[in-house]
């Protein structure tokens, strides 16, 4: 795929890291994340924050937005959301470090924050 051609099918696209020898962090947040509770079928809302140190590739944000939208109608537990996103990021760009945090809105009087990182700590 050309660097200037991006898919909208829910895959995470990437582009070359122009500074692969520099240790730096990239962080972005998706404050309007939605998925579906697999038990009740009701919508779940939350914020996803991704922090990573790129290796040879960086995440292309437009494709990542479309990737996150694939969760909108998907019945999935919070823990699975965070770990699936982390696994897909690692598969897409092989970062030196990555952390995904999901802060999910209060439902039934309980809120949840899930954090997963790579490599495992």
C-alpha positions as CSV (number, residue, x, y, z in Angstrom):
1,X,0.0,0.0,0.0
2,X,1.3,3.4,-0.9
3,X,2.0,5.8,2.0
4,X,-0.7,8.2,0.7
5,X,-3.5,5.6,0.3
6,X,-5.4,4.7,3.4
7,X,-8.1,2.1,4.0
8,X,-11.2,2.6,6.0
9,X,-11.9,-1.1,6.7
10,X,-10.9,-1.0,10.4
11,X,-7.2,-2.0,10.0
12,X,-4.4,0.1,11.5
13,X,-2.3,1.7,8.9
14,X,1.2,3.0,9.5
15,X,3.9,5.1,8.0
16,X,7.7,5.1,8.3
17,X,9.2,6.5,11.5
18,X,11.6,9.2,10.3
19,X,13.4,9.1,13.7
20,X,13.8,5.3,14.5
21,X,17.0,5.9,16.4
22,X,15.4,8.4,18.8
23,X,13.6,7.3,21.9
24,X,10.3,9.3,22.0
25,X,6.7,8.8,23.0
26,X,3.5,9.4,21.0
27,X,0.2,9.7,22.9
28,X,-3.3,10.1,21.6
29,X,-6.7,10.0,23.1
30,X,-10.1,9.0,21.8
31,X,-12.6,10.5,24.4
32,X,-15.7,9.3,22.6
33,X,-15.1,5.5,22.4
34,X,-18.1,3.3,22.2
35,X,-18.7,-0.5,22.3
36,X,-21.6,-2.8,23.4
37,X,-21.9,-4.7,26.6
38,X,-22.0,-8.4,25.7
39,X,-24.2,-9.2,28.6
40,X,-26.9,-6.6,28.2
41,X,-26.5,-5.3,24.6
42,X,-26.4,-1.8,26.0
43,X,-23.9,0.8,24.8
44,X,-20.7,1.3,26.7
45,X,-18.9,4.7,26.6
46,X,-15.4,5.6,27.6
47,X,-12.0,7.1,26.6
48,X,-9.1,5.2,25.1
49,X,-5.6,6.6,25.5
50,X,-2.7,5.1,23.6
51,X,0.9,5.9,24.5
52,X,3.7,4.3,22.5
53,X,7.4,4.5,21.5
54,X,7.6,3.7,17.8
55,X,10.1,1.4,16.2
56,X,10.3,1.5,12.5
57,X,6.6,2.5,12.0
58,X,4.1,5.0,13.4
59,X,0.3,4.7,13.6
60,X,-1.6,6.7,11.0
61,X,-4.4,8.4,13.0
62,X,-7.1,8.5,10.4
63,X,-7.0,4.7,10.1
64,X,-6.9,4.3,13.8
65,X,-10.1,6.4,14.1
66,X,-11.8,4.0,11.7
67,X,-10.3,1.0,13.5
68,X,-11.8,2.2,16.8
69,X,-15.2,2.7,15.2
70,X,-15.4,-1.0,14.5
71,X,-16.0,-1.5,18.2
72,X,-19.3,0.5,18.1
73,X,-21.5,-2.5,17.4
74,X,-19.3,-5.1,18.9
75,X,-20.3,-6.9,22.1
76,X,-17.0,-7.0,24.1
77,X,-15.9,-6.7,27.7
78,X,-13.8,-3.7,28.8
79,X,-10.8,-6.0,29.4
80,X,-11.0,-7.4,26.0
81,X,-11.3,-4.0,24.4
82,X,-8.0,-2.8,25.9
83,X,-6.1,-6.0,25.3
84,X,-7.4,-6.3,21.7
85,X,-6.4,-2.8,20.9
86,X,-2.9,-3.4,22.3
87,X,-2.5,-6.6,20.4
88,X,-3.6,-5.0,17.2
89,X,-1.2,-2.1,17.7
90,X,1.7,-4.4,18.4
91,X,0.9,-6.5,15.3
92,X,0.6,-3.4,13.1
93,X,3.8,-1.5,14.1
94,X,6.0,-3.5,16.5
95,X,6.5,-0.6,18.9
96,X,9.4,-0.5,21.4
97,X,6.8,0.2,24.0
98,X,3.0,0.6,24.0
99,X,0.3,1.2,26.6
100,X,-3.4,1.3,26.1
101,X,-5.7,2.6,28.8
102,X,-9.5,2.4,28.8
103,X,-11.4,4.6,31.2
104,X,-15.0,3.5,30.9
105,X,-18.0,5.6,32.1
106,X,-19.9,4.7,35.2
107,X,-22.6,2.1,34.7
108,X,-24.6,0.7,37.6
109,X,-22.6,2.8,40.0
110,X,-19.2,1.4,39.0
111,X,-16.6,2.8,36.7
112,X,-13.6,0.9,35.4
113,X,-10.1,1.7,34.2
114,X,-8.2,-1.0,32.4
115,X,-4.5,-0.6,31.4
116,X,-2.4,-3.0,29.4
117,X,1.2,-2.6,28.2
118,X,3.7,-4.1,25.9
119,X,6.2,-5.5,26.6
120,X,4.4,-7.1,29.6
121,X,5.5,-5.5,32.8
